[in-house]
Amino acid sequence: MWAEVRQGAQWVRQASTILDNADGASAHTVWRRYEEWLQKLEPADVPEVLRPSAQHFLRVTRSYGDNLFYCYRVAGLPRTNNALEQTFGRVRYHERRASGRKVASPSLVTDGSVRVPASLYTRAALVTVQMLASVSHARWRARRADLERQHKARRLRCRFRKHPEHYLAILEQDVDKLTLLS
């Protein structure tokens, strides 16, 4: 079976070479090269041992369609999001270290649009008092109000899960207070 394993590894290297696009070809050229290479993986040309893997690879690759080559159309767009994933991983790691939790804080999800950029920026540069003073108070208050609205919704969901009978009793009292038009 080693010959088949070597053949599979060679196919992966060939695909990687095409997708690396060392010569800086256009998206259409890369797509054409990749399609020609995929034709070699048609089930008839593949050893029996590798046929299920090749069929799965072809199905998944073709499901991406033209979107697989989008990164070649936009200058400077990386082919993968690995660097972005690593950045978020570092933020989660530092969040867990700072809080002592085994998993990231749930508030990291609700406050992520504020906390993640702040976390990344403070590692990259020194934040001065002048920078903080230059922020518009109206924008800051609006953002705080939005975050508070998200927090309140989250707290309400927790109340229902922890004490559903109490929550439903309060709802019934509120309904009784409503006056219905006759």
SEROBA-720532 format. One line per field, with one value per atom (N, C-alpha, C): residue in three letters; x, y, z. Coordinates in steps of 0.02 Angstrom, whole numbers, m for minus. Layout:
% residues N
resn: Ala,...
X: X,...
Y: Y,...
Z: Z,...
% end
This chain:
% residues 182
resn: Met,Met,Met,Trp,Trp,Trp,Ala,Ala,Ala,Glu,Glu,Glu,Val,Val,Val,Arg,Arg,Arg,Gln,Gln,Gln,Gly,Gly,Gly,Ala,Ala,Ala,Gln,Gln,Gln,Trp,Trp,Trp,Val,Val,Val,Arg,Arg,Arg,Gln,Gln,Gln,Ala,Ala,Ala,Ser,Ser,Ser,Thr,Thr,Thr,Ile,Ile,Ile,Leu,Leu,Leu,Asp,Asp,Asp,Asn,Asn,Asn,Ala,Ala,Ala,Asp,Asp,Asp,Gly,Gly,Gly,Ala,Ala,Ala,Ser,Ser,Ser,Ala,Ala,Ala,His,His,His,Thr,Thr,Thr,Val,Val,Val,Trp,Trp,Trp,Arg,Arg,Arg,Arg,Arg,Arg,Tyr,Tyr,Tyr,Glu,Glu,Glu,Glu,Glu,Glu,Trp,Trp,Trp,Leu,Leu,Leu,Gln,Gln,Gln,Lys,Lys,Lys,Leu,Leu,Leu,Glu,Glu,Glu,Pro,Pro,Pro,Ala,Ala,Ala,Asp,Asp,Asp,Val,Val,Val,Pro,Pro,Pro,Glu,Glu,Glu,Val,Val,Val,Leu,Leu,Leu,Arg,Arg,Arg,Pro,Pro,Pro,Ser,Ser,Ser,Ala,Ala,Ala,Gln,Gln,Gln,His,His,His,Phe,Phe,Phe,Leu,Leu,Leu,Arg,Arg,Arg,Val,Val,Val,Thr,Thr,Thr,Arg,Arg,Arg,Ser,Ser,Ser,Tyr,Tyr,Tyr,Gly,Gly,Gly,Asp,Asp,Asp,Asn,Asn,Asn,Leu,Leu,Leu,Phe,Phe,Phe,Tyr,Tyr,Tyr,Cys,Cys,Cys,Tyr,Tyr,Tyr,Arg,Arg,Arg,Val,Val,Val,Ala,Ala,Ala,Gly,Gly,Gly,Leu,Leu,Leu,Pro,Pro,Pro,Arg,Arg,Arg,Thr,Thr,Thr,Asn,Asn,Asn,Asn,Asn,Asn,Ala,Ala,Ala,Leu,Leu,Leu,Glu,Glu,Glu,Gln,Gln,Gln,Thr,Thr,Thr,Phe,Phe,Phe,Gly,Gly,Gly,Arg,Arg,Arg,Val,Val,Val,Arg,Arg,Arg,Tyr,Tyr,Tyr,His,His,His,Glu,Glu,Glu,Arg,Arg,Arg,Arg,Arg,Arg,Ala,Ala,Ala,Ser,Ser,Ser,Gly,Gly,Gly,Arg,Arg,Arg,Lys,Lys,Lys,Val,Val,Val,Ala,Ala,Ala,Ser,Ser,Ser,Pro,Pro,Pro,Ser,Ser,Ser,Leu,Leu,Leu,Val,Val,Val,Thr,Thr,Thr,Asp,Asp,Asp,Gly,Gly,Gly,Ser,Ser,Ser,Val,Val,Val,Arg,Arg,Arg,Val,Val,Val,Pro,Pro,Pro,Ala,Ala,Ala,Ser,Ser,Ser,Leu,Leu,Leu,Tyr,Tyr,Tyr,Thr,Thr,Thr,Arg,Arg,Arg,Ala,Ala,Ala,Ala,Ala,Ala,Leu,Leu,Leu,Val,Val,Val,Thr,Thr,Thr,Val,Val,Val,Gln,Gln,Gln,Met,Met,Met,Leu,Leu,Leu,Ala,Ala,Ala,Ser,Ser,Ser,Val,Val,Val,Ser,Ser,Ser,His,His,His,Ala,Ala,Ala,Arg,Arg,Arg,Trp,Trp,Trp,Arg,Arg,Arg,Ala,Ala,Ala,Arg,Arg,Arg,Arg,Arg,Arg,Ala,Ala,Ala,Asp,Asp,Asp,Leu,Leu,Leu,Glu,Glu,Glu,Arg,Arg,Arg,Gln,Gln,Gln,His,His,His,Lys,Lys,Lys,Ala,Ala,Ala,Arg,Arg,Arg,Arg,Arg,Arg,Leu,Leu,Leu,Arg,Arg,Arg,Cys,Cys,Cys,Arg,Arg,Arg,Phe,Phe,Phe,Arg,Arg,Arg,Lys,Lys,Lys,His,His,His,Pro,Pro,Pro,Glu,Glu,Glu,His,His,His,Tyr,Tyr,Tyr,Leu,Leu,Leu,Ala,Ala,Ala,Ile,Ile,Ile,Leu,Leu,Leu,Glu,Glu,Glu,Gln,Gln,Gln,Asp,Asp,Asp,Val,Val,Val,Asp,Asp,Asp,Lys,Lys,Lys,Leu,Leu,Leu,Thr,Thr,Thr,Leu,Leu,Leu,Leu,Leu,Leu,Ser,Ser,Ser
X: 40,0,43,108,150,153,148,149,88,31,m30,m25,4,13,59,113,159,123,80,43,m4,m39,m82,m44,14,55,79,95,117,60,m1,m58,m67,m60,m67,m14,48,102,88,61,45,m9,m61,m115,m87,m45,m15,27,65,106,63,8,m36,m67,m91,m124,m76,m11,38,44,33,34,98,154,220,232,203,214,165,119,72,20,m1,m50,m118,m161,m228,m271,m327,m372,m397,m412,m436,m383,m320,m266,m256,m256,m249,m307,m367,m426,m419,m397,m389,m337,m280,m228,m254,m292,m318,m370,m412,m462,m428,m375,m338,m308,m282,m253,m307,m366,m421,m444,m438,m458,m416,m354,m312,m336,m376,m401,m468,m490,m553,m547,m600,m598,m568,m574,m547,m471,m439,m365,m335,m376,m352,m351,m298,m297,m356,m378,m438,m434,m375,m367,m380,m359,m366,m431,m471,m531,m580,m597,m643,m616,m552,m522,m523,m507,m506,m577,m627,m696,m718,m701,m718,m683,m619,m581,m612,m629,m660,m727,m768,m834,m828,m784,m776,m747,m696,m664,m714,m753,m801,m858,m873,m926,m907,m842,m820,m827,m820,m828,m779,m804,m762,m737,m771,m751,m683,m660,m595,m539,m552,m501,m511,m554,m569,m508,m466,m407,m358,m362,m317,m343,m406,m435,m423,m412,m403,m330,m298,m227,m218,m170,m154,m197,m248,m291,m256,m246,m211,m255,m222,m258,m296,m270,m303,m316,m357,m369,m332,m278,m240,m213,m188,m161,m217,m275,m332,m353,m355,m372,m321,m257,m205,m214,m233,m244,m300,m356,m411,m391,m351,m327,m284,m242,m201,m244,m296,m341,m376,m402,m434,m386,m324,m273,m261,m250,m236,m298,m357,m419,m424,m409,m412,m359,m299,m246,m265,m293,m310,m368,m416,m476,m469,m422,m415,m465,m504,m553,m520,m553,m528,m550,m605,m629,m636,m642,m648,m713,m713,m771,m828,m890,m946,m950,m928,m931,m882,m834,m789,m829,m881,m923,m965,m997,m1041,m1002,m944,m903,m845,m845,m789,m773,m824,m812,m773,m770,m733,m669,m676,m620,m564,m582,m530,m486,m515,m471,m431,m461,m425,m367,m380,m327,m270,m286,m234,m196,m232,m199,m152,m173,m131,m67,m67,m5,41,12,51,78,43,64,43,77,61,0,m48,m109,m97,m106,m92,m158,m153,m211,m241,m199,m223,m265,m244,m283,m352,m354,m418,m462,m432,m470,m498,m468,m492,m553,m574,m633,m696,m742,m805,m846,m868,m908,m975,m1004,m1068,m1061,m1008,m997,m983,m945,m929,m992,m1035,m1097,m1143,m1146,m1189,m1165,m1099,m1072,m1084,m1075,m1088,m1162,m1208,m1279,m1295,m1263,m1273,m1247,m1189,m1162,m1206,m1232,m1276,m1341,m1367,m1426,m1412,m1354,m1335,m1327,m1297,m1288,m1355,m1401,m1466,m1503,m1501,m1533,m1503,m1437,m1404,m1424,m1428,m1449,m1521,m1565,m1634,m1639,m1599,m1599,m1576,m1526,m1501,m1553,m1591,m1643,m1696,m1715,m1766,m1739,m1677,m1649,m1641,m1621,m1608,m1672,m1721,m1783,m1843,m1861,m1915,m1983,m1996,m2061,m2068,m2015,m2016,m2023,m1987,m1990,m2061,m2091,m2158,m2210,m2199,m2245,m2244,m2185,m2178,m2214,m2206,m2241,m2317,m2341,m2413,m2438,m2399,m2418,m2422,m2373,m2373,m2433,m2452,m2510,m2573,m2578,m2637,m2644,m2588,m2590,m2614,m2607,m2629,m2705,m2729,m2802,m2819,m2864,m2884,m2945,m2943,m3000,m3057,m3118,m3175,m3214
Y: m60,0,63,57,117,153,116,148,194,171,212,273,263,320,371,348,395,432,395,426,481,467,516,577,567,623,664,631,667,710,684,724,786,778,836,888,866,913,948,910,940,994,978,1027,1088,1077,1133,1177,1146,1184,1228,1199,1238,1296,1283,1334,1386,1368,1418,1475,1460,1511,1552,1517,1550,1601,1590,1636,1694,1698,1754,1755,1697,1694,1720,1733,1759,1703,1723,1675,1624,1647,1601,1550,1572,1527,1474,1496,1449,1399,1425,1381,1329,1352,1306,1253,1273,1224,1173,1198,1154,1106,1130,1086,1033,1051,1001,948,970,923,878,907,867,812,825,775,711,718,660,617,647,610,576,574,540,468,439,373,317,322,268,265,322,326,316,308,306,233,213,145,133,71,53,76,72,91,165,206,279,306,264,288,323,296,333,402,405,470,519,494,538,563,519,540,593,583,632,699,696,757,794,757,789,821,785,811,875,874,933,991,978,1031,1062,1021,1048,1084,1067,1102,1175,1188,1258,1296,1262,1293,1350,1404,1461,1499,1490,1526,1504,1446,1421,1467,1503,1543,1618,1636,1707,1746,1714,1749,1770,1740,1759,1820,1838,1896,1961,1956,2016,2020,2074,2083,2089,2051,2055,2012,1979,1936,1869,1849,1785,1726,1671,1612,1578,1583,1550,1602,1583,1627,1602,1565,1537,1592,1647,1701,1731,1739,1767,1719,1654,1604,1604,1611,1614,1676,1731,1793,1783,1755,1742,1692,1643,1594,1627,1674,1710,1751,1783,1822,1776,1719,1671,1646,1632,1607,1658,1721,1773,1786,1781,1789,1734,1673,1618,1627,1649,1660,1715,1769,1825,1810,1770,1756,1694,1650,1587,1534,1549,1501,1450,1393,1343,1359,1395,1415,1491,1518,1591,1614,1674,1703,1713,1699,1712,1785,1830,1901,1918,1875,1887,1884,1844,1841,1904,1924,1983,2048,2051,2112,2107,2055,2042,2098,2133,2187,2245,2247,2298,2269,2212,2184,2156,2123,2093,2147,2199,2251,2286,2298,2331,2288,2223,2177,2175,2173,2171,2237,2293,2358,2371,2354,2368,2326,2271,2232,2262,2298,2325,2395,2434,2503,2525,2578,2607,2652,2643,2685,2742,2803,2862,2894,2937,2973,3017,3047,3090,3050,2988,2946,2931,2915,2901,2963,3021,3083,3105,3082,3104,3066,3014,2975,3015,3015,3051,3020,3062,3037,3009,3040,3017,2947,2936,2870,2818,2838,2792,2773,2822,2809,2764,2777,2736,2664,2655,2586,2552,2588,2560,2540,2582,2566,2503,2496,2436,2374,2379,2323,2306,2356,2344,2309,2328,2295,2221,2205,2136,2098,2130,2098,2084,2133,2124,2065,2059,2003,1937,1936,1875,1858,1909,1896,1870,1897,1874,1801,1781,1711,1666,1688,1648,1641,1695,1692,1640,1637,1588,1517,1505,1438,1416,1463,1444,1437,1481,1481,1490,1439,1449,1463,1432,1443,1516,1543,1612,1660,1646,1689,1688,1629,1625,1657,1654,1687,1762,1790,1862,1880,1839,1852,1850,1802,1798,1860,1885,1947,2006,2009,2064,2059,1999,1991,2012,1994,2014,2089,2125,2198,2231,2196,2224,2229,2281,2287,2271,2227,2207,2249,2270,2307,2259,2280,2235,2256
Z: 0,0,0,12,14,m53,m106,m172,m179,m155,m159,m113,m54,m8,m39,m69,m103,m160,m196,m251,m223,m168,m138,m114,m83,m60,m120,m174,m234,m262,m260,m284,m241,m175,m130,m146,m158,m175,m242,m290,m355,m348,m309,m298,m263,m214,m177,m223,m267,m314,m359,m383,m427,m388,m328,m288,m259,m253,m230,m280,m344,m396,m394,m396,m391,m446,m506,m561,m562,m514,m509,m565,m588,m642,m620,m668,m653,m622,m593,m562,m613,m674,m726,m745,m749,m767,m713,m650,m595,m595,m605,m608,m664,m724,m781,m766,m737,m719,m668,m620,m568,m597,m641,m673,m715,m751,m790,m744,m687,m639,m610,m595,m567,m615,m681,m730,m722,m698,m686,m629,m585,m526,m539,m600,m614,m591,m563,m532,m574,m640,m681,m678,m668,m669,m599,m549,m480,m456,m420,m392,m346,m342,m303,m231,m199,m129,m119,m167,m161,m190,m222,m255,m209,m149,m106,m85,m70,m51,m108,m168,m227,m243,m237,m250,m200,m136,m85,m99,m115,m130,m189,m242,m301,m284,m245,m227,m186,m136,m93,m132,m172,m211,m260,m293,m341,m306,m244,m208,m195,m189,m181,m246,m301,m366,m377,m406,m423,m361,m304,m244,m217,m238,m217,m243,m296,m329,m320,m274,m263,m240,m200,m173,m228,m287,m341,m378,m368,m401,m364,m298,m257,m236,m255,m239,m163,m137,m66,m21,m48,m7,3,66,77,55,37,14,71,131,187,242,290,347,408,398,454,500,472,514,557,528,566,621,606,656,714,697,748,792,761,799,850,828,874,927,909,957,1011,991,1041,1088,1061,1104,1154,1130,1176,1229,1208,1255,1310,1291,1341,1385,1355,1393,1447,1428,1477,1531,1512,1561,1610,1584,1627,1674,1650,1690,1733,1717,1753,1731,1679,1654,1608,1600,1553,1482,1476,1410,1409,1350,1344,1376,1401,1434,1384,1403,1357,1337,1380,1363,1307,1294,1237,1172,1170,1111,1105,1159,1156,1150,1181,1180,1129,1089,1044,997,973,925,957,1023,1059,1089,1121,1159,1115,1060,1018,986,953,926,981,1039,1093,1116,1122,1144,1094,1030,978,975,980,974,1033,1093,1151,1151,1115,1109,1057,1008,953,967,1007,1018,1088,1110,1175,1169,1213,1213,1261,1235,1276,1299,1348,1374,1320,1279,1225,1175,1162,1116,1145,1208,1240,1243,1255,1261,1193,1139,1072,1049,1085,1065,1079,1032,1039,1096,1143,1199,1175,1125,1099,1069,1030,1001,1055,1105,1160,1198,1213,1249,1207,1143,1099,1098,1095,1094,1161,1216,1283,1289,1263,1266,1226,1168,1128,1164,1195,1233,1292,1325,1383,1361,1302,1276,1263,1235,1224,1290,1339,1404,1438,1432,1464,1433,1367,1333,1356,1364,1387,1459,1502,1571,1574,1533,1532,1511,1462,1441,1497,1534,1590,1645,1657,1709,1692,1629,1610,1618,1598,1604,1676,1720,1790,1830,1818,1857,1811,1772,1724,1757,1815,1848,1870,1900,1923,1864,1810,1751,1722,1716,1689,1735,1801,1848,1838,1827,1815,1750,1699,1635,1644,1684,1696,1733,1781,1816,1768,1723,1674,1627,1609,1565,1601,1666,1705,1711,1710,1716,1651,1596,1532,1530,1502,1495,1423,1414,1346,1326,1264,1238,1225,1242,1231,1169
% end
